Amino acid sequence: MPSPVRLLAAAAAMAAAAAWGQSADGRDLFTRPDKGNCIACHQVPEGSGPAVRADVGPRLDAARLKGWDRKRLRGILDDPTLANPDSVMPPYGRHHLLEAREIERVIDFLHALP
């Protein structure tokens, strides 16, 4: 069971994120131009993000991501060129575009897609 101090710290972190207009689930990173900006290339199911006509990357939804565990998604987000040397997707981790905890938030968001 988490200690009261850890629970308070987690609540404070979530409140701070909300105060700065950031969600705790990674949707903000997925859509923010100064961070992931994944929405520039990927579509998501209606209601999961802005409606876009992006088609550089595949549409992302639960059916497409079925079977993609955290390790596989982390690898793709960290450095997609390891799986596909011709990938145009930025290496978010390798180039420090996203911190490790931010990549984890994006993975949480992707796993929550309908």
N, C-alpha and C positions, 0 to 999 in steps of 0.2 A: 504494500500500500504506500503511495507517495506521501512524503512528509508534508505538513501544512506549509512549510517554507517553499517547497517545490511547487505546490499548488498555487500559492500566492504569486510566485515568480512567473508561472505559466499564464496566470490571469493577467498579470501586469504586462507581459509581452504581447498578449492578444489585444489588450486595450491600447497599447502604444501603436500596434500595427493598424488598428482601426482608426486611431486618431490621425495617423498619417495617410489615411485613405488606402491602406493595404489590407487585403484579406489574409487570413491565416491559411487558406487552402491552396494558394499558388495561382489562382485565377489572375490576380494582379500581375504576377510575373509573366504569365502566359500572354497577356495583352499589352503590357507597358512597353512603349518604344525604347525606353532607356534601359530596359532589362532584357527579358527573353524575346519579346516581340514575336512569339511563335505564331500569333494570329496573322502575321503578314504573309505566311506561307501555308498555314493549315486552317481548315474549317473544323468547327466543332458542332455538336448537335444544338438545335434551337434551344435557347434559354441557358446555354452553358457559356456563352460569350457573345460578342458582337457578330451580327450577320455579315459575312464577308464573302467575296467571290474568289478568294485565294485558291490557287491550285498548283503552286510550286511543289508543295509537299502533300502527302496523302491526307484525306479527311480522317480526323481522329475521333473515334467513338468506342464504346465498350466492345462491339463486335470486332473491330479492327485490332484492338489492343488485347483481346482475349489471349491469355497465355503469356503475355509479356510481364514477367515478374520485375521486381524492383531492380535487381542486378542488371537485367538486360536494358531496361529504360535508362538507368544511371549511365551505363556504358555508351548508349546512343547520345545522351545529353552531354556527357563529358567530352567525348570525341567520336563523332559519327564516322570519321574517315577510317577508323579501325575496322569497321564493318563494311564500309563502302568507300574506297579511296576517291571515288568521283563525286561524293556527296557535296551538295552546295549548302548543307546545313552547317551553321557555325559550331565550332567546338566550344560550347559554353563553359565547360569546366577547364579544359586545357588552356584556354585563353583568358580565364578568370572573368568571364562575362557574368557568370553566376557563381556565387559561393556554394559550397557543398550543401549547406542547409537550405539554400534557395532551390537547388536542384531537387532536393527531397520534397520540397513544397510543390514543385511542378509535377513530380511523380504522384504525389497525393491527389493533385487536381486531375491528372490523366486517369488514375484509377477510379475516380468518382464520376467520370463521364458516363452518361446513359448510353 
